[in-house]
């Protein structure tokens, strides 16, 4: 066979967006256990939004081999879920009269430094995520969600460009079939 029309896919563990989304999920589970009542509807909604952000990156990555459209849709669902989660954290701060950190806040600057570390994981941010002051914990989570959303926006732009440049499954299938036919015709002569 001349050309494979199902490209390599999966590998979501290597996506920085997934790595950050996993931290956001784990941090949200911790945050909700410590700062929300279990019977509060927001508790489940925040955990589910964080889970949806992470899981849709996985599903989109796995589906990417046969459907770029599905990959784009699922990546966008991940982005939307995390935007919903971001607003939940902002609500948490607002209803308690707590300020969201500005870009210039010293802790925001520190969070940026931590995010630049290669292979940053939950342990990298644990001190802030699991802080005894809910204002710090919520603001750290907000910073992590904003970064994850930025990464997902970049990923969506890349997926869009790749689709325009390379096409989808049907186009790849057609190219592979035409290449195989040309190869067979060349053998006959």
MARMARLUM-256996 format. One record per residue (C-alpha): residue in three letters; x, y, z. Coordinates in steps of 0.1 Angstrom, whole numbers, padded with zeros to 4 digits, always signed. Each point is the difference from the previous one (the first is absolute). Layout:
ALAXYZ/...
***
This chain:
UNK+0000+0000+0000/UNK+0014+0034-0011/UNK-0016+0024+0025/UNK-0016-0007+0034/UNK-0032+0020+0003/UNK-0004-0005+0037/UNK+0028+0020+0016/UNK+0015-0006+0034/UNK-0024+0012+0026/UNK-0003+0000+0038/UNK+0030+0011+0019/UNK-0021+0024+0021/UNK+0024-0005+0030/UNK+0025+0021-0019/UNK-0023+0029-0006/UNK+0007+0028+0024/UNK-0037+0009+0000/UNK-0008-0035+0013/UNK+0028+0002+0027/UNK-0014+0033+0012/UNK-0036-0012-0002/UNK+0009-0030+0022/UNK+0015+0024+0026/UNK-0032+0021-0002/UNK-0021-0031+0005/UNK+0020-0013+0030/UNK+0001+0035+0015/UNK-0037+0005-0004/UNK-0008-0033+0017/UNK+0022+0011+0029/UNK-0015+0035+0001/UNK-0036-0012+0000/UNK+0007-0025+0028/UNK+0015+0028+0021/UNK-0020+0031-0008/UNK-0035-0011-0011/UNK-0027-0020+0016/UNK-0004-0035-0016/UNK-0038+0006-0003/UNK+0006+0033-0018/UNK-0009-0004-0037/UNK+0030+0021-0009/UNK+0023-0027+0014/UNK-0010-0026-0025/UNK-0002+0025-0029/UNK+0035+0013+0006/UNK+0014-0036+0002/UNK-0019-0010-0031/UNK+0011+0031-0020/UNK+0036-0007+0010/UNK-0004-0037-0010/UNK-0016+0010-0033/UNK+0029+0023-0008/UNK+0025-0028+0005/UNK-0020-0029-0015/UNK-0010+0018-0032/UNK+0037+0007-0007/UNK+0005-0038+0003/UNK-0029-0009-0021/UNK+0008+0026-0027/UNK+0036-0012-0002/UNK-0011-0037-0004/UNK-0026+0009-0027/UNK+0025+0022-0019/UNK+0011-0029-0023/UNK-0034-0004-0016/UNK-0017+0033+0006/UNK+0017+0034+0002/UNK-0035+0015+0002/UNK-0007-0020+0032/UNK+0034+0009+0014/UNK-0007+0037-0005/UNK-0035-0003+0015/UNK+0012-0019+0031/UNK+0030+0023+0005/UNK-0025+0029-0001/UNK-0023-0018+0025/UNK+0031-0003+0023/UNK+0006+0037-0004/UNK-0037+0009+0007/UNK-0001-0023+0031/UNK+0031+0017+0014/UNK-0015+0035-0007/UNK-0030-0011+0020/UNK+0023-0011+0028/UNK+0019+0033-0001/UNK-0033+0018+0006/UNK-0008-0023+0030/UNK+0033+0010+0016/UNK-0006+0037-0007/UNK-0035-0004+0015/UNK+0016-0016+0031/UNK+0022+0031+0004/UNK-0027+0026-0008/UNK-0027-0013+0023/UNK+0026+0000+0029/UNK+0013+0035-0009/UNK+0035-0013-0009/UNK+0020+0016-0028/UNK+0012-0019-0030/UNK+0037+0005-0005/UNK+0011+0025-0027/UNK+0027-0008-0025/UNK+0023+0022+0020/UNK-0006-0017+0034/UNK+0032-0016+0014/UNK-0017-0034+0004/UNK-0011+0001-0036/UNK+0036+0007-0010/UNK+0011-0030+0021/UNK-0026-0022-0016/UNK+0013+0010-0034/UNK+0035-0010+0011/UNK-0012-0034+0012/UNK-0019-0006-0033/UNK+0033+0006-0020/UNK+0016-0029+0018/UNK+0004-0031-0023/UNK-0021-0029+0011/UNK-0020+0020+0025/UNK-0026-0022+0017/UNK-0024+0001+0029/UNK+0029-0001+0025/UNK+0014+0032-0016/UNK-0031+0019+0009/UNK-0011-0020+0031/UNK+0009+0027+0025/UNK-0023+0025-0017/UNK-0027-0024-0009/UNK-0003-0015+0034/UNK+0005+0033+0019/UNK-0019+0005+0032/UNK-0012+0034-0012/UNK-0028-0005-0025/UNK+0008+0033-0017/UNK+0035-0013-0010/UNK-0013-0035-0009/UNK-0027+0014-0023/UNK+0023+0025-0016/UNK+0026-0026-0007/UNK-0027-0022-0017/UNK-0012+0030-0020/UNK+0035+0006-0012/UNK+0004-0037-0010/UNK-0033+0000-0018/UNK+0008+0032-0019/UNK+0033-0016-0012/UNK-0018-0033-0010/UNK-0025+0021-0019/UNK+0028+0019-0018/UNK+0016-0033-0009/UNK-0033-0014-0013/UNK-0005+0031-0021/UNK+0034-0005-0015/UNK-0008-0037-0006/UNK-0033+0009-0017/UNK+0018+0025-0024/UNK+0026-0027-0008/UNK-0028-0026-0007/UNK-0018+0024-0022/UNK+0032+0007-0020/UNK+0008-0037-0003/UNK-0034-0008-0013/UNK+0001+0028-0026/UNK+0035-0011-0011/UNK-0005-0038+0001/UNK-0037-0006-0002/UNK-0020-0026+0018/UNK-0003-0038-0001/UNK-0020-0002-0033/UNK+0026+0021-0018/UNK+0029-0021+0014/UNK-0019-0032-0010/UNK-0005+0013-0036/UNK+0037+0010-0003/UNK+0011-0034+0013/UNK-0023-0018-0024/UNK+0011+0021-0030/UNK+0036-0006+0009/UNK-0005-0038+0003/UNK-0018+0000-0034/UNK+0028+0019-0016/UNK+0025-0024+0015/UNK-0020-0030-0014/UNK-0003+0016-0034/UNK+0038+0006-0001/UNK+0006-0037+0007/UNK-0022-0010-0030/UNK+0021+0019-0025/
***
